[in-house]
Amino acid sequence: MSKICQITGKKAMVGNNVSHSKRRTKRTFDVNLFRRKFYYVEQECWISLNISAAGLRIINRKGLDAALNEAVEKGYCDWNSIRVLS
């Protein structure tokens, strides 16, 4: 699975490593991703999400259902890409 947050849509960025002599080489700035399990009360099942640390804070602030609905509306994930565990 690609390194994209399913809640915020964050993905890896490309930048430069800059040495002391100012030589530049390409590098990637990866997202701080976690594989977390949540209990989805509305569907009464466990789901597994690839989320970033910022996505985890959004879920804590808004709630799982509101965060998932907003992510699907913005196109960051769809209901088929969410893994249902039980």
N, C-alpha and C positions, 0 to 999 in steps of 0.2 A: 504494500500500500504506500502511496506517495506521502511525503512529509507535509501535509496540509492540515490545518486545524479545521475540524468540522463545525465549530461554533463561530469562530472569528474570520475564517478564510485566510489566515496568515500562512505564508509559505516562504521557502528559503529565498534569500536575496543574494546577489552576486556583487562582490566588491574587490578591493585590492588589499593584499598584504604589502605594507610599506616598510622597507628595511631602514636601518640607520642612514644608509647612503642614498635613500629615496628611490631605490629600485622597486618596481611594482610588479607583483605577480597575482594572478587571479585566485580568489578564494570564495567560499560560500559562507554566508551567515545563516546557520540552521535555526529552525524554530524550536523553542523549548517544549517539545511534545511529550505527552503521557498517554498511555492506554488506560482508561479508567472505566470502571463499571458503575452504573447508576441504576437505582430502582425507579422505573417510570410508573408513577402511581396511576396515571390516566389509563394506561394499557395493562396495568398490573403484571409487569414483566421486568426483567433485568436487561439492560442494554449496555453495549460497550462502545465507547467513543474514543477517537484520537483527538485530544484537545490540548491546547497550549495552556500555559499558566494564566494568561489573560482570559482564556475561555473558561477556565475553572472559576475565576473570580466573577465572571459574568453569570455563570450558573448559580453561584452562591448569592449574588445580588438579586437577580430576576426570577430565579427558579428554573427548573429543568424544562418544563413545558413551554414557557415563554421564550427561553433561549433557543430551543429547538425550532419552534414556529418561526422565529425571526431569522434563523440561519437558513431554513428552507425557503422562506420568502425572498431572502437576498441571493439565494443560489449557491451558498457555500456547501451544502449537502442536500441530498434528497432522502426521502423516507426509505428507499431501497438500499441505500448505502449504510444505514444504521444497523449494526449487528444485534439481533435479539438473541439473548443467551438462554432464556427458558420460556 
